[in-house]
Amino acid sequence: MKVTFETNAGNFTAYLTVTGEIVIYEGEDETPVAAIAPIVKRRPALDLTADGIARAVRGWLEETHSRLEIESVVARLTAPEIGS
């Protein structure tokens, strides 16, 4: 899954990896700026839905960047890259 955030601080892209980790990239940079865990639902289960991924990344963005304004969020299902 790929979730793209357009913000006043630039664009960020988050990918859900096959290991269940969320990797965040800034702009066109190929080096990740962060790797975070998904949000945990009430029971000990990870929220791997598009909304859950977006909430986790939004929380990270708001903690990391001051005065951040999210202008749009687009989630797309993508096939995992081989070797990821």
C-alpha positions as CSV (number, residue, x, y, z in Angstrom):
1,M,0.0,0.0,0.0
2,K,1.2,3.5,-0.8
3,V,-0.1,6.6,0.9
4,T,0.9,10.0,-0.4
5,F,0.6,13.2,1.7
6,E,0.7,16.7,0.1
7,T,1.6,19.2,2.8
8,N,2.8,22.8,3.2
9,A,6.2,21.3,4.1
10,G,6.4,19.2,0.9
11,N,5.2,15.8,-0.2
12,F,5.6,12.6,1.8
13,T,5.1,9.0,0.7
14,A,4.5,6.1,3.0
15,Y,4.7,2.4,2.0
16,L,3.4,-0.5,4.0
17,T,6.1,-3.2,3.7
18,V,5.5,-6.9,3.6
19,T,6.9,-7.1,7.2
20,G,4.1,-4.8,8.4
21,E,6.3,-1.7,8.8
22,I,5.5,1.8,7.5
23,V,8.4,3.4,5.6
24,I,8.2,7.1,5.0
25,Y,10.0,9.1,2.2
26,E,10.2,12.8,1.8
27,G,9.8,14.3,-1.7
28,E,11.6,12.4,-4.4
29,D,14.4,11.2,-2.1
30,E,15.1,7.5,-2.3
31,T,16.3,7.3,1.3
32,P,13.6,6.8,3.9
33,V,13.3,9.5,6.6
34,A,11.5,7.2,9.1
35,A,10.2,3.7,9.6
36,I,7.3,3.4,12.0
37,A,5.0,0.7,13.3
38,P,1.3,0.7,12.4
39,I,-1.3,1.7,15.0
40,V,-2.5,-1.1,17.3
41,K,-6.3,-1.6,17.4
42,R,-8.1,-2.3,20.7
43,R,-7.0,-5.9,20.7
44,P,-3.4,-6.8,20.0
45,A,-3.9,-6.5,16.2
46,L,-2.2,-4.0,13.9
47,D,-4.5,-1.6,11.9
48,L,-3.2,-2.2,8.3
49,T,-6.2,-0.5,6.7
50,A,-5.6,2.6,4.5
51,D,-7.2,4.7,7.3
52,G,-4.9,3.1,9.9
53,I,-1.8,3.7,7.8
54,A,-2.8,7.3,7.1
55,R,-3.5,8.0,10.9
56,A,-0.1,6.5,11.8
57,V,1.8,8.6,9.3
58,R,-0.2,11.7,10.0
59,G,0.7,11.4,13.7
60,W,4.4,11.0,12.9
61,L,4.2,14.0,10.5
62,E,2.5,16.2,13.1
63,E,5.1,15.3,15.8
64,T,8.0,15.8,13.5
65,H,7.1,19.0,11.6
66,S,5.8,22.1,13.4
67,R,3.0,24.0,11.7
68,L,2.3,21.2,9.3
69,E,-0.9,21.5,7.2
70,I,-1.9,18.4,5.3
71,E,-3.6,19.4,2.0
72,S,-4.5,16.0,0.6
73,V,-4.0,12.3,1.3
74,V,-4.2,9.6,-1.4
75,A,-4.0,5.9,-0.7
76,R,-3.3,3.3,-3.4
77,L,-3.0,-0.4,-3.3
78,T,0.3,-1.4,-4.8
79,A,2.0,-4.8,-5.3
80,P,5.1,-5.2,-3.0
81,E,8.4,-4.9,-4.7
82,I,10.4,-8.1,-5.0
83,G,13.0,-8.3,-2.2
84,S,11.2,-5.9,0.1
